[in-house]
Amino acid sequence: MAIKCIGILTSGGDAPGMNAAIRAVTRTAIYNGYKVKGIMRGYHGLVTNEIVEFKSQSVSNIIQQGGTILKTARSKEFRTEEGRRQAYENMKAAGIDALVVIGGDGSLSGAQIFADEYDVPIVGLPGTIDNDLDGTDETIGYDTALNTIIDAVDKLRDTATSHERLFFVEVMGNTAGYLALNGAIASGAEAAIIPEMETEVDQLADLIHNGFRKSKNSAIVLVAENPATGGAMGLAQRIKKEFPEFDARVTILGHIQRGGSPTAKDRILASKMGAMAIEALSEGQRNVMIGIKNGELVYVPFKKAVAHTSHLNLKDDMEVVKILSM
Ligand code: F6P
């Protein structure tokens, strides 16, 4: 069946650059003769029928804004068969023939299930600060979040240096260590603690001791959030107990990492991927995410995108953090 009308939604955690993607999808679709409808609050709005007509002007003046004008949610209803049936009925009643879904692994897994059940053409865009999708070197929002992290660490370094302190800085990332590891490289941190690798508290303490001994007057350790270990708070408690000589503090960056105006890199990525999503649907592609590999836009099947095979160069990158902070 020929596609006439494309629905667009953002789902899961918001990420800077989602608006740039919404703008690119909408305008490329209209340019190519499609109608566009915006679905509010992700899959939740598809179930509850919050669907609005989108014109070219609906996406004016948003490329520079963080968050998402479509709002976002993590929908419980869409996880049920009944919810997805309702979503399909609403979608058809609104005349929507295909969907562009912008979100992270939960959103793309949901898209795969929906497409399997209802034969709906869906193209996904990787929108998450976590960078934890397979088949793409970067996700929309990751670069902005990294820049937010280095900005925060630069500021913390002033206090750390003045007081000769050790700071544990917790960053997001869901179950992945991309933000922590690359945030550590970019901010010149002394160490990165990531879920992909075991942490030896003794070795970490040695490294920090050595730094202070060599006349360093501060230490910053970036810690990926990790409910299993208690993240930065858990690690700081362990270190303080065994090594009370450290004047340690904890800073949790939290949702600050999700906000803010997207960087040029994220705006460009979102714009190109958004345009490509419409090209993909026009070509008859379905159930693929747009990824970027070595500078080239590529199609990645949803199943591969959410496989969670880390593409971190763990050993090499951890070594870089270590050598450069000596
Ligand atoms: O996926 C983005 C993310 O910010 C993760 O890094 C984090 O674990 C999670 O979302 C937090 O979710 P919420 O905003 O629902 O607390």
py3Dmol code that shows the C-alpha trace and the ligand (Angstrom):
import py3Dmol

protein = """\
ATOM      1  CA  MET A   1       0.000   0.000   0.000  1.00  0.00           C
ATOM      2  CA  ALA A   2       1.367   3.413  -0.943  1.00  0.00           C
ATOM      3  CA  ILE A   3       2.241   5.628   2.006  1.00  0.00           C
ATOM      4  CA  LYS A   4       0.365   8.935   2.071  1.00  0.00           C
ATOM      5  CA  CYS A   5       0.592  10.032   5.682  1.00  0.00           C
ATOM      6  CA  ILE A   6       3.493   9.610   8.132  1.00  0.00           C
ATOM      7  CA  GLY A   7       3.102   9.777  11.910  1.00  0.00           C
ATOM      8  CA  ILE A   8       6.021  10.880  14.034  1.00  0.00           C
ATOM      9  CA  LEU A   9       6.619  10.340  17.744  1.00  0.00           C
ATOM     10  CA  THR A  10       9.349  10.662  20.368  1.00  0.00           C
ATOM     11  CA  SER A  11       9.519   8.064  23.105  1.00  0.00           C
ATOM     12  CA  GLY A  12      11.553   7.175  26.218  1.00  0.00           C
ATOM     13  CA  GLY A  13      14.011   9.636  27.738  1.00  0.00           C
ATOM     14  CA  ASP A  14      14.211  12.959  25.916  1.00  0.00           C
ATOM     15  CA  ALA A  15      17.512  13.791  24.230  1.00  0.00           C
ATOM     16  CA  PRO A  16      18.890  17.051  22.833  1.00  0.00           C
ATOM     17  CA  GLY A  17      18.456  16.987  19.051  1.00  0.00           C
ATOM     18  CA  MET A  18      15.066  15.271  19.083  1.00  0.00           C
ATOM     19  CA  ASN A  19      13.474  18.534  17.956  1.00  0.00           C
ATOM     20  CA  ALA A  20      15.967  18.885  15.113  1.00  0.00           C
ATOM     21  CA  ALA A  21      14.994  15.349  14.063  1.00  0.00           C
ATOM     22  CA  ILE A  22      11.250  16.126  14.256  1.00  0.00           C
ATOM     23  CA  ARG A  23      11.855  19.201  12.092  1.00  0.00           C
ATOM     24  CA  ALA A  24      13.869  17.250   9.511  1.00  0.00           C
ATOM     25  CA  VAL A  25      11.348  14.404   9.290  1.00  0.00           C
ATOM     26  CA  THR A  26       8.399  16.791   8.970  1.00  0.00           C
ATOM     27  CA  ARG A  27       9.892  19.068   6.344  1.00  0.00           C
ATOM     28  CA  THR A  28      11.429  16.283   4.248  1.00  0.00           C
ATOM     29  CA  ALA A  29       8.133  14.415   4.299  1.00  0.00           C
ATOM     30  CA  ILE A  30       6.125  17.470   3.240  1.00  0.00           C
ATOM     31  CA  TYR A  31       8.694  18.273   0.517  1.00  0.00           C
ATOM     32  CA  ASN A  32       8.187  14.745  -0.828  1.00  0.00           C
ATOM     33  CA  GLY A  33       4.394  15.067  -0.905  1.00  0.00           C
ATOM     34  CA  TYR A  34       3.478  13.205   2.296  1.00  0.00           C
ATOM     35  CA  LYS A  35       1.079  14.392   4.983  1.00  0.00           C
ATOM     36  CA  VAL A  36       2.549  14.465   8.495  1.00  0.00           C
ATOM     37  CA  LYS A  37       0.876  13.924  11.839  1.00  0.00           C
ATOM     38  CA  GLY A  38       2.523  14.472  15.213  1.00  0.00           C
ATOM     39  CA  ILE A  39       1.748  11.932  17.922  1.00  0.00           C
ATOM     40  CA  MET A  40       1.991  13.417  21.418  1.00  0.00           C
ATOM     41  CA  ARG A  41       3.657  11.659  24.393  1.00  0.00           C
ATOM     42  CA  GLY A  42       5.151   8.784  22.442  1.00  0.00           C
ATOM     43  CA  TYR A  43       3.287   5.481  22.234  1.00  0.00           C
ATOM     44  CA  HIS A  44       1.041   6.690  25.050  1.00  0.00           C
ATOM     45  CA  GLY A  45      -0.463   9.288  22.708  1.00  0.00           C
ATOM     46  CA  LEU A  46      -1.002   6.660  20.040  1.00  0.00           C
ATOM     47  CA  VAL A  47      -3.034   4.622  22.528  1.00  0.00           C
ATOM     48  CA  THR A  48      -4.947   7.635  23.872  1.00  0.00           C
ATOM     49  CA  ASN A  49      -5.360   9.205  20.424  1.00  0.00           C
ATOM     50  CA  GLU A  50      -3.418  12.433  20.909  1.00  0.00           C
ATOM     51  CA  ILE A  51      -2.636  13.035  17.258  1.00  0.00           C
ATOM     52  CA  VAL A  52      -2.209  16.455  15.652  1.00  0.00           C
ATOM     53  CA  GLU A  53      -1.806  17.645  12.070  1.00  0.00           C
ATOM     54  CA  PHE A  54       1.729  18.884  11.332  1.00  0.00           C
ATOM     55  CA  LYS A  55       2.521  21.619   8.822  1.00  0.00           C
ATOM     56  CA  SER A  56       5.926  22.956   7.876  1.00  0.00           C
ATOM     57  CA  GLN A  57       5.439  25.820  10.370  1.00  0.00           C
ATOM     58  CA  SER A  58       4.655  23.388  13.185  1.00  0.00           C
ATOM     59  CA  VAL A  59       8.388  22.784  13.447  1.00  0.00           C
ATOM     60  CA  SER A  60       9.606  26.386  13.075  1.00  0.00           C
ATOM     61  CA  ASN A  61      12.162  27.708  15.525  1.00  0.00           C
ATOM     62  CA  ILE A  62      12.806  24.386  17.302  1.00  0.00           C
ATOM     63  CA  ILE A  63      16.181  23.229  15.918  1.00  0.00           C
ATOM     64  CA  GLN A  64      17.981  24.942  18.820  1.00  0.00           C
ATOM     65  CA  GLN A  65      15.677  23.654  21.569  1.00  0.00           C
ATOM     66  CA  GLY A  66      16.433  20.692  23.833  1.00  0.00           C
ATOM     67  CA  GLY A  67      13.642  18.325  24.892  1.00  0.00           C
ATOM     68  CA  THR A  68      10.906  17.403  22.447  1.00  0.00           C
ATOM     69  CA  ILE A  69       7.930  19.489  21.306  1.00  0.00           C
ATOM     70  CA  LEU A  70       6.009  16.209  20.901  1.00  0.00           C
ATOM     71  CA  LYS A  71       6.567  15.391  24.610  1.00  0.00           C
ATOM     72  CA  THR A  72       7.645  11.918  25.557  1.00  0.00           C
ATOM     73  CA  ALA A  73       6.666   9.090  27.872  1.00  0.00           C
ATOM     74  CA  ARG A  74       7.419   5.509  28.776  1.00  0.00           C
ATOM     75  CA  SER A  75       4.056   3.907  27.977  1.00  0.00           C
ATOM     76  CA  LYS A  76       2.779   1.022  30.110  1.00  0.00           C
ATOM     77  CA  GLU A  77      -0.353   0.592  27.959  1.00  0.00           C
ATOM     78  CA  PHE A  78       1.655   0.033  24.779  1.00  0.00           C
ATOM     79  CA  ARG A  79       3.364  -2.934  26.453  1.00  0.00           C
ATOM     80  CA  THR A  80       0.025  -4.763  26.423  1.00  0.00           C
ATOM     81  CA  GLU A  81      -1.609  -6.396  23.368  1.00  0.00           C
ATOM     82  CA  GLU A  82      -4.799  -4.461  24.075  1.00  0.00           C
ATOM     83  CA  GLY A  83      -2.863  -1.164  24.140  1.00  0.00           C
ATOM     84  CA  ARG A  84      -1.172  -1.902  20.822  1.00  0.00           C
ATOM     85  CA  ARG A  85      -4.510  -2.867  19.232  1.00  0.00           C
ATOM     86  CA  GLN A  86      -5.958   0.468  20.347  1.00  0.00           C
ATOM     87  CA  ALA A  87      -2.854   2.248  19.044  1.00  0.00           C
ATOM     88  CA  TYR A  88      -3.249   0.590  15.631  1.00  0.00           C
ATOM     89  CA  GLU A  89      -6.937   1.485  15.428  1.00  0.00           C
ATOM     90  CA  ASN A  90      -6.230   5.122  16.314  1.00  0.00           C
ATOM     91  CA  MET A  91      -3.406   5.274  13.825  1.00  0.00           C
ATOM     92  CA  LYS A  92      -5.578   3.928  11.010  1.00  0.00           C
ATOM     93  CA  ALA A  93      -8.500   6.212  11.962  1.00  0.00           C
ATOM     94  CA  ALA A  94      -6.113   9.185  11.709  1.00  0.00           C
ATOM     95  CA  GLY A  95      -5.073   8.004   8.235  1.00  0.00           C
ATOM     96  CA  ILE A  96      -1.463   7.295   9.281  1.00  0.00           C
ATOM     97  CA  ASP A  97       0.188   4.633   7.071  1.00  0.00           C
ATOM     98  CA  ALA A  98       3.726   4.642   8.472  1.00  0.00           C
ATOM     99  CA  LEU A  99       5.613   5.779  11.558  1.00  0.00           C
ATOM    100  CA  VAL A 100       8.916   7.447  12.369  1.00  0.00           C
ATOM    101  CA  VAL A 101       9.885   6.629  15.961  1.00  0.00           C
ATOM    102  CA  ILE A 102      12.635   8.656  17.653  1.00  0.00           C
ATOM    103  CA  GLY A 103      13.956   7.067  20.845  1.00  0.00           C
ATOM    104  CA  GLY A 104      16.279   4.588  22.509  1.00  0.00           C
ATOM    105  CA  ASP A 105      16.313   0.822  22.897  1.00  0.00           C
ATOM    106  CA  GLY A 106      12.924   0.538  24.653  1.00  0.00           C
ATOM    107  CA  SER A 107      11.281   2.646  21.936  1.00  0.00           C
ATOM    108  CA  LEU A 108      12.800   0.644  19.085  1.00  0.00           C
ATOM    109  CA  SER A 109      11.983  -2.682  20.757  1.00  0.00           C
ATOM    110  CA  GLY A 110       8.378  -1.454  21.019  1.00  0.00           C
ATOM    111  CA  ALA A 111       8.459  -0.522  17.331  1.00  0.00           C
ATOM    112  CA  GLN A 112       9.636  -4.015  16.397  1.00  0.00           C
ATOM    113  CA  ILE A 113       6.817  -5.680  18.353  1.00  0.00           C
ATOM    114  CA  PHE A 114       4.210  -3.335  16.849  1.00  0.00           C
ATOM    115  CA  ALA A 115       5.517  -3.885  13.319  1.00  0.00           C
ATOM    116  CA  ASP A 116       5.492  -7.684  13.807  1.00  0.00           C
ATOM    117  CA  GLU A 117       1.878  -7.617  14.988  1.00  0.00           C
ATOM    118  CA  TYR A 118       0.356  -5.081  12.605  1.00  0.00           C
ATOM    119  CA  ASP A 119       2.499  -4.933   9.485  1.00  0.00           C
ATOM    120  CA  VAL A 120       3.128  -1.194   9.901  1.00  0.00           C
ATOM    121  CA  PRO A 121       6.132   0.321   8.090  1.00  0.00           C
ATOM    122  CA  ILE A 122       8.287   1.910  10.796  1.00  0.00           C
ATOM    123  CA  VAL A 123      11.634   3.680  10.594  1.00  0.00           C
ATOM    124  CA  GLY A 124      13.506   4.514  13.786  1.00  0.00           C
ATOM    125  CA  LEU A 125      15.961   7.269  14.674  1.00  0.00           C
ATOM    126  CA  PRO A 126      18.423   6.666  17.530  1.00  0.00           C
ATOM    127  CA  GLY A 127      17.465   9.334  20.068  1.00  0.00           C
ATOM    128  CA  THR A 128      19.173   8.792  23.417  1.00  0.00           C
ATOM    129  CA  ILE A 129      22.007  10.360  25.393  1.00  0.00           C
ATOM    130  CA  ASP A 130      23.201   6.850  26.356  1.00  0.00           C
ATOM    131  CA  ASN A 131      24.713   5.957  22.936  1.00  0.00           C
ATOM    132  CA  ASP A 132      23.791   2.335  23.675  1.00  0.00           C
ATOM    133  CA  LEU A 133      22.330   1.305  20.318  1.00  0.00           C
ATOM    134  CA  ASP A 134      24.130  -1.117  18.026  1.00  0.00           C
ATOM    135  CA  GLY A 135      24.876  -0.406  14.368  1.00  0.00           C
ATOM    136  CA  THR A 136      25.491   3.293  14.888  1.00  0.00           C
ATOM    137  CA  ASP A 137      28.635   5.064  16.040  1.00  0.00           C
ATOM    138  CA  GLU A 138      26.590   7.801  17.688  1.00  0.00           C
ATOM    139  CA  THR A 139      23.059   8.496  18.817  1.00  0.00           C
ATOM    140  CA  ILE A 140      21.228  11.829  18.747  1.00  0.00           C
ATOM    141  CA  GLY A 141      21.816  13.625  22.066  1.00  0.00           C
ATOM    142  CA  TYR A 142      25.021  11.842  23.064  1.00  0.00           C
ATOM    143  CA  ASP A 143      27.373  14.615  21.972  1.00  0.00           C
ATOM    144  CA  THR A 144      25.380  17.302  23.780  1.00  0.00           C
ATOM    145  CA  ALA A 145      25.290  15.202  26.958  1.00  0.00           C
ATOM    146  CA  LEU A 146      29.065  14.690  26.741  1.00  0.00           C
ATOM    147  CA  ASN A 147      29.537  18.434  26.402  1.00  0.00           C
ATOM    148  CA  THR A 148      27.308  19.012  29.435  1.00  0.00           C
ATOM    149  CA  ILE A 149      29.437  16.538  31.381  1.00  0.00           C
ATOM    150  CA  ILE A 150      32.741  18.185  30.496  1.00  0.00           C
ATOM    151  CA  ASP A 151      31.329  21.603  31.313  1.00  0.00           C
ATOM    152  CA  ALA A 152      30.266  20.343  34.760  1.00  0.00           C
ATOM    153  CA  VAL A 153      33.575  18.561  35.397  1.00  0.00           C
ATOM    154  CA  ASP A 154      35.555  21.671  34.391  1.00  0.00           C
ATOM    155  CA  LYS A 155      33.658  23.585  37.060  1.00  0.00           C
ATOM    156  CA  LEU A 156      34.059  20.874  39.681  1.00  0.00           C
ATOM    157  CA  ARG A 157      37.785  20.797  38.964  1.00  0.00           C
ATOM    158  CA  ASP A 158      38.060  24.377  40.288  1.00  0.00           C
ATOM    159  CA  THR A 159      36.738  23.309  43.680  1.00  0.00           C
ATOM    160  CA  ALA A 160      38.579  19.982  43.612  1.00  0.00           C
ATOM    161  CA  THR A 161      41.874  21.802  42.970  1.00  0.00           C
ATOM    162  CA  SER A 162      41.298  24.573  45.504  1.00  0.00           C
ATOM    163  CA  HIS A 163      40.440  22.087  48.271  1.00  0.00           C
ATOM    164  CA  GLU A 164      42.761  19.294  47.040  1.00  0.00           C
ATOM    165  CA  ARG A 165      39.841  16.918  46.963  1.00  0.00           C
ATOM    166  CA  LEU A 166      38.723  13.767  45.261  1.00  0.00           C
ATOM    167  CA  PHE A 167      35.386  14.005  43.408  1.00  0.00           C
ATOM    168  CA  PHE A 168      33.255  11.110  42.287  1.00  0.00           C
ATOM    169  CA  VAL A 169      31.012  12.395  39.509  1.00  0.00           C
ATOM    170  CA  GLU A 170      28.089  10.173  38.554  1.00  0.00           C
ATOM    171  CA  VAL A 171      26.879  10.297  34.969  1.00  0.00           C
ATOM    172  CA  MET A 172      23.958   8.597  33.246  1.00  0.00           C
ATOM    173  CA  GLY A 173      24.158   5.894  30.588  1.00  0.00           C
ATOM    174  CA  ASN A 174      21.548   3.327  31.602  1.00  0.00           C
ATOM    175  CA  THR A 175      23.539   0.061  31.558  1.00  0.00           C
ATOM    176  CA  ALA A 176      26.312   1.399  29.310  1.00  0.00           C
ATOM    177  CA  GLY A 177      29.535   3.253  30.065  1.00  0.00           C
ATOM    178  CA  TYR A 178      29.862   5.460  26.975  1.00  0.00           C
ATOM    179  CA  LEU A 179      29.137   8.732  28.779  1.00  0.00           C
ATOM    180  CA  ALA A 180      31.445   7.847  31.668  1.00  0.00           C
ATOM    181  CA  LEU A 181      34.351   6.602  29.566  1.00  0.00           C
ATOM    182  CA  ASN A 182      34.324   9.246  26.856  1.00  0.00           C
ATOM    183  CA  GLY A 183      33.343  11.899  29.403  1.00  0.00           C
ATOM    184  CA  ALA A 184      36.469  10.927  31.343  1.00  0.00           C
ATOM    185  CA  ILE A 185      38.689  11.195  28.259  1.00  0.00           C
ATOM    186  CA  ALA A 186      37.181  14.546  27.296  1.00  0.00           C
ATOM    187  CA  SER A 187      37.417  16.064  30.781  1.00  0.00           C
ATOM    188  CA  GLY A 188      40.856  14.685  31.654  1.00  0.00           C
ATOM    189  CA  ALA A 189      39.471  12.704  34.584  1.00  0.00           C
ATOM    190  CA  GLU A 190      41.760  10.422  36.552  1.00  0.00           C
ATOM    191  CA  ALA A 191      39.573   7.348  36.062  1.00  0.00           C
ATOM    192  CA  ALA A 192      36.298   6.053  34.648  1.00  0.00           C
ATOM    193  CA  ILE A 193      34.164   3.435  36.371  1.00  0.00           C
ATOM    194  CA  ILE A 194      31.859   1.676  33.932  1.00  0.00           C
ATOM    195  CA  PRO A 195      29.406  -1.232  34.232  1.00  0.00           C
ATOM    196  CA  GLU A 196      31.270  -3.157  31.527  1.00  0.00           C
ATOM    197  CA  MET A 197      34.336  -3.590  33.786  1.00  0.00           C
ATOM    198  CA  GLU A 198      34.849  -4.694  37.395  1.00  0.00           C
ATOM    199  CA  THR A 199      36.158  -2.021  39.747  1.00  0.00           C
ATOM    200  CA  GLU A 200      39.094  -2.851  42.014  1.00  0.00           C
ATOM    201  CA  VAL A 201      38.836  -0.349  44.853  1.00  0.00           C
ATOM    202  CA  ASP A 202      42.479  -0.935  45.896  1.00  0.00           C
ATOM    203  CA  GLN A 203      43.786  -0.220  42.417  1.00  0.00           C
ATOM    204  CA  LEU A 204      41.668   2.894  42.168  1.00  0.00           C
ATOM    205  CA  ALA A 205      42.959   4.115  45.538  1.00  0.00           C
ATOM    206  CA  ASP A 206      46.565   3.430  44.438  1.00  0.00           C
ATOM    207  CA  LEU A 207      46.041   5.433  41.296  1.00  0.00           C
ATOM    208  CA  ILE A 208      44.630   8.377  43.240  1.00  0.00           C
ATOM    209  CA  HIS A 209      47.343   8.175  45.895  1.00  0.00           C
ATOM    210  CA  ASN A 210      50.029   8.154  43.211  1.00  0.00           C
ATOM    211  CA  GLY A 211      48.495  11.201  41.589  1.00  0.00           C
ATOM    212  CA  PHE A 212      48.464  13.197  44.827  1.00  0.00           C
ATOM    213  CA  ARG A 213      51.989  12.007  45.604  1.00  0.00           C
ATOM    214  CA  LYS A 214      53.151  13.284  42.218  1.00  0.00           C
ATOM    215  CA  SER A 215      51.911  16.744  43.229  1.00  0.00           C
ATOM    216  CA  LYS A 216      48.478  16.518  41.612  1.00  0.00           C
ATOM    217  CA  ASN A 217      46.117  18.599  43.650  1.00  0.00           C
ATOM    218  CA  SER A 218      42.808  17.103  42.636  1.00  0.00           C
ATOM    219  CA  ALA A 219      41.284  13.866  41.387  1.00  0.00           C
ATOM    220  CA  ILE A 220      38.108  13.362  39.402  1.00  0.00           C
ATOM    221  CA  VAL A 221      36.586   9.924  38.866  1.00  0.00           C
ATOM    222  CA  LEU A 222      33.672   9.602  36.470  1.00  0.00           C
ATOM    223  CA  VAL A 223      31.277   6.877  37.581  1.00  0.00           C
ATOM    224  CA  ALA A 224      28.521   5.464  35.399  1.00  0.00           C
ATOM    225  CA  GLU A 225      25.164   5.112  37.159  1.00  0.00           C
ATOM    226  CA  ASN A 226      24.761   1.515  38.289  1.00  0.00           C
ATOM    227  CA  PRO A 227      22.031   0.393  40.696  1.00  0.00           C
ATOM    228  CA  ALA A 228      23.920  -2.865  41.299  1.00  0.00           C
ATOM    229  CA  THR A 229      26.907  -1.081  42.874  1.00  0.00           C
ATOM    230  CA  GLY A 230      25.228   2.107  44.087  1.00  0.00           C
ATOM    231  CA  GLY A 231      26.985   4.243  41.455  1.00  0.00           C
ATOM    232  CA  ALA A 232      29.132   7.127  42.697  1.00  0.00           C
ATOM    233  CA  MET A 233      27.586   7.099  46.158  1.00  0.00           C
ATOM    234  CA  GLY A 234      28.273   3.381  46.618  1.00  0.00           C
ATOM    235  CA  LEU A 235      31.849   3.689  45.388  1.00  0.00           C
ATOM    236  CA  ALA A 236      32.554   6.764  47.518  1.00  0.00           C
ATOM    237  CA  GLN A 237      31.315   4.926  50.613  1.00  0.00           C
ATOM    238  CA  ARG A 238      33.603   1.991  49.908  1.00  0.00           C
ATOM    239  CA  ILE A 239      36.596   4.259  49.305  1.00  0.00           C
ATOM    240  CA  LYS A 240      35.927   6.438  52.354  1.00  0.00           C
ATOM    241  CA  LYS A 241      35.653   3.375  54.585  1.00  0.00           C
ATOM    242  CA  GLU A 242      38.898   1.818  53.421  1.00  0.00           C
ATOM    243  CA  PHE A 243      40.819   5.007  52.712  1.00  0.00           C
ATOM    244  CA  PRO A 244      39.607   7.672  55.161  1.00  0.00           C
ATOM    245  CA  GLU A 245      42.557   9.910  54.258  1.00  0.00           C
ATOM    246  CA  PHE A 246      40.788  11.045  51.075  1.00  0.00           C
ATOM    247  CA  ASP A 247      38.696  14.209  51.302  1.00  0.00           C
ATOM    248  CA  ALA A 248      36.082  12.808  48.926  1.00  0.00           C
ATOM    249  CA  ARG A 249      32.863  14.329  47.620  1.00  0.00           C
ATOM    250  CA  VAL A 250      30.103  13.026  45.339  1.00  0.00           C
ATOM    251  CA  THR A 251      28.280  14.934  42.612  1.00  0.00           C
ATOM    252  CA  ILE A 252      25.431  13.324  40.688  1.00  0.00           C
ATOM    253  CA  LEU A 253      24.837  15.160  37.418  1.00  0.00           C
ATOM    254  CA  GLY A 254      21.439  13.528  36.835  1.00  0.00           C
ATOM    255  CA  HIS A 255      18.934  14.944  34.385  1.00  0.00           C
ATOM    256  CA  ILE A 256      21.026  18.044  33.674  1.00  0.00           C
ATOM    257  CA  GLN A 257      22.674  15.720  31.130  1.00  0.00           C
ATOM    258  CA  ARG A 258      19.416  15.335  29.211  1.00  0.00           C
ATOM    259  CA  GLY A 259      18.722  19.048  28.745  1.00  0.00           C
ATOM    260  CA  GLY A 260      20.087  21.995  26.854  1.00  0.00           C
ATOM    261  CA  SER A 261      20.451  23.245  23.345  1.00  0.00           C
ATOM    262  CA  PRO A 262      21.888  20.539  21.059  1.00  0.00           C
ATOM    263  CA  THR A 263      25.468  20.892  19.832  1.00  0.00           C
ATOM    264  CA  ALA A 264      26.157  21.475  16.132  1.00  0.00           C
ATOM    265  CA  LYS A 265      27.113  17.796  15.864  1.00  0.00           C
ATOM    266  CA  ASP A 266      23.766  16.620  17.252  1.00  0.00           C
ATOM    267  CA  ARG A 267      21.786  19.065  15.103  1.00  0.00           C
ATOM    268  CA  ILE A 268      23.564  17.891  11.958  1.00  0.00           C
ATOM    269  CA  LEU A 269      23.194  14.213  12.881  1.00  0.00           C
ATOM    270  CA  ALA A 270      19.488  14.645  13.692  1.00  0.00           C
ATOM    271  CA  SER A 271      18.826  16.634  10.513  1.00  0.00           C
ATOM    272  CA  LYS A 272      20.548  14.145   8.217  1.00  0.00           C
ATOM    273  CA  MET A 273      18.999  11.125   9.927  1.00  0.00           C
ATOM    274  CA  GLY A 274      15.547  12.731   9.857  1.00  0.00           C
ATOM    275  CA  ALA A 275      15.804  13.352   6.123  1.00  0.00           C
ATOM    276  CA  MET A 276      17.081   9.814   5.589  1.00  0.00           C
ATOM    277  CA  ALA A 277      14.104   8.357   7.496  1.00  0.00           C
ATOM    278  CA  ILE A 278      11.757   9.683   4.809  1.00  0.00           C
ATOM    279  CA  GLU A 279      14.046   8.440   2.036  1.00  0.00           C
ATOM    280  CA  ALA A 280      13.968   5.027   3.724  1.00  0.00           C
ATOM    281  CA  LEU A 281      10.167   4.899   3.831  1.00  0.00           C
ATOM    282  CA  SER A 282       9.973   6.066   0.190  1.00  0.00           C
ATOM    283  CA  GLU A 283      12.349   3.255  -0.810  1.00  0.00           C
ATOM    284  CA  GLY A 284      10.139   0.686   0.913  1.00  0.00           C
ATOM    285  CA  GLN A 285      12.445   0.154   3.913  1.00  0.00           C
ATOM    286  CA  ARG A 286      10.734  -0.875   7.124  1.00  0.00           C
ATOM    287  CA  ASN A 287      11.710  -1.930  10.625  1.00  0.00           C
ATOM    288  CA  VAL A 288      15.097  -0.294  10.373  1.00  0.00           C
ATOM    289  CA  MET A 289      16.839   2.336  12.418  1.00  0.00           C
ATOM    290  CA  ILE A 290      18.955   4.949  10.689  1.00  0.00           C
ATOM    291  CA  GLY A 291      22.522   4.655  11.965  1.00  0.00           C
ATOM    292  CA  ILE A 292      25.820   6.327  11.155  1.00  0.00           C
ATOM    293  CA  LYS A 293      28.901   4.207  10.524  1.00  0.00           C
ATOM    294  CA  ASN A 294      32.222   5.796   9.598  1.00  0.00           C
ATOM    295  CA  GLY A 295      30.419   8.935   8.488  1.00  0.00           C
ATOM    296  CA  GLU A 296      27.904   7.107   6.262  1.00  0.00           C
ATOM    297  CA  LEU A 297      24.207   6.820   7.058  1.00  0.00           C
ATOM    298  CA  VAL A 298      23.125   3.174   7.131  1.00  0.00           C
ATOM    299  CA  TYR A 299      20.011   1.080   7.774  1.00  0.00           C
ATOM    300  CA  VAL A 300      20.140  -1.084  10.892  1.00  0.00           C
ATOM    301  CA  PRO A 301      17.399  -3.691  11.510  1.00  0.00           C
ATOM    302  CA  PHE A 302      15.643  -3.014  14.845  1.00  0.00           C
ATOM    303  CA  LYS A 303      16.669  -6.421  16.188  1.00  0.00           C
ATOM    304  CA  LYS A 304      20.344  -5.600  15.651  1.00  0.00           C
ATOM    305  CA  ALA A 305      19.975  -2.039  16.980  1.00  0.00           C
ATOM    306  CA  VAL A 306      18.739  -3.247  20.367  1.00  0.00           C
ATOM    307  CA  ALA A 307      21.112  -6.221  20.707  1.00  0.00           C
ATOM    308  CA  HIS A 308      23.338  -4.438  23.268  1.00  0.00           C
ATOM    309  CA  THR A 309      26.675  -5.634  21.969  1.00  0.00           C
ATOM    310  CA  SER A 310      28.894  -2.894  23.325  1.00  0.00           C
ATOM    311  CA  HIS A 311      31.087  -1.177  20.720  1.00  0.00           C
ATOM    312  CA  LEU A 312      33.284   0.464  23.326  1.00  0.00           C
ATOM    313  CA  ASN A 313      37.008  -0.062  22.822  1.00  0.00           C
ATOM    314  CA  LEU A 314      37.157  -0.823  26.502  1.00  0.00           C
ATOM    315  CA  LYS A 315      40.760  -1.801  27.079  1.00  0.00           C
ATOM    316  CA  ASP A 316      42.257   0.787  24.714  1.00  0.00           C
ATOM    317  CA  ASP A 317      40.098   3.638  25.954  1.00  0.00           C
ATOM    318  CA  MET A 318      40.591   2.816  29.636  1.00  0.00           C
ATOM    319  CA  GLU A 319      44.329   2.800  28.948  1.00  0.00           C
ATOM    320  CA  VAL A 320      44.034   6.247  27.345  1.00  0.00           C
ATOM    321  CA  VAL A 321      42.285   7.597  30.467  1.00  0.00           C
ATOM    322  CA  LYS A 322      45.022   6.109  32.645  1.00  0.00           C
ATOM    323  CA  ILE A 323      48.034   7.227  30.617  1.00  0.00           C
ATOM    324  CA  LEU A 324      46.746  10.739  30.025  1.00  0.00           C
ATOM    325  CA  SER A 325      45.964  11.349  33.672  1.00  0.00           C
ATOM    326  CA  MET A 326      49.415  10.306  34.960  1.00  0.00           C
TER     327      MET A 326
END
"""
ligand_1 = """\
16
F6P
O 17.932 6.561 28.635
C 18.191 7.843 29.070
C 18.304 7.905 30.574
O 18.598 9.236 30.937
C 19.300 6.939 31.206
O 20.623 7.404 31.093
C 18.794 6.874 32.622
O 19.149 5.648 33.210
C 17.290 6.968 32.434
O 17.072 7.547 31.168
C 16.592 7.790 33.485
O 15.221 7.730 33.239
P 14.132 8.663 33.921
O 14.197 10.000 33.253
O 12.848 7.967 33.640
O 14.489 8.767 35.362
"""
view = py3Dmol.view(width=600, height=400)
view.addModel(protein, "pdb")
view.setStyle({"model": 0}, {"cartoon": {"style": "trace"}})
view.addModel(ligand_1, "xyz")
view.setStyle({"model": 1}, {"stick": {}})
view.zoomTo()
view.show()
